[in-house]
Amino acid sequence: MNVTIMDGCTACGACEAINSEVFYVDTIAHVNQDAVERYEQDCIDAALICPVNAIWIDEL
C-alpha cells in the first residue's frame, strides 16, 4: 500500500489523530511510509475521514 497526501490538504490533523506514527502535520500532512504496512486499516480510516479527501491510497 502506498499513501500520498494530495494538494488541497488543509492540515486539519484528522489523520494524525487517527495514527501519529503514520501521519504527522505541520503546514500540511506527511506520511511515514515505513509505518504504512503495519497500520493499513488506520490509513484507510484516515482517507475516509479526511474532510478534503486529500489522502490517496494505491494498492500495490
C-alpha positions in Angstrom: 0.0 0.0 0.0 1.2 3.5 -0.9 -0.3 6.5 0.9 0.1 10.0 -0.6 -1.1 13.4 0.6 -2.6 15.3 -2.3 -2.7 19.0 -3.0 -5.6 20.6 -1.0 -4.5 19.3 2.4 -5.7 21.8 5.0 -3.5 20.4 7.8 -6.6 19.8 10.0 -4.9 17.0 11.9 -7.7 14.4 11.5 -5.2 11.8 10.0 -2.7 12.5 12.7 -5.4 11.9 15.4 -6.1 8.5 13.9 -2.4 7.4 13.9 0.5 9.7 14.7 3.0 7.0 13.7 1.9 7.1 10.1 0.8 10.8 9.8 2.3 14.0 11.1 1.1 17.5 10.4 2.9 20.8 10.2 1.7 23.1 7.3 0.5 20.0 5.5 0.2 16.4 6.4 3.1 14.0 5.8 3.2 10.2 5.6 5.8 7.9 7.3 5.8 5.2 4.5 7.8 2.9 6.8 4.8 2.6 9.1 2.1 2.2 6.5 2.3 -1.6 6.2 1.8 -2.0 10.0 -1.2 0.3 10.1 -3.1 -0.2 6.8 -6.5 0.0 8.3 -5.7 3.3 10.0 -4.5 4.6 6.6 -7.9 3.6 5.1 -9.8 5.2 8.0 -7.8 8.4 7.7 -8.5 8.6 4.0 -12.2 8.1 4.7 -12.3 10.8 7.4 -10.2 13.4 5.6 -12.6 16.4 5.2 -11.0 17.4 1.9 -10.2 13.9 0.5 -6.5 14.7 0.4 -5.3 11.2 1.2 -4.7 8.9 -1.8 -4.2 5.2 -1.3 -2.7 3.0 -4.0 -2.8 -0.8 -3.5 0.5 -2.2 -4.8 
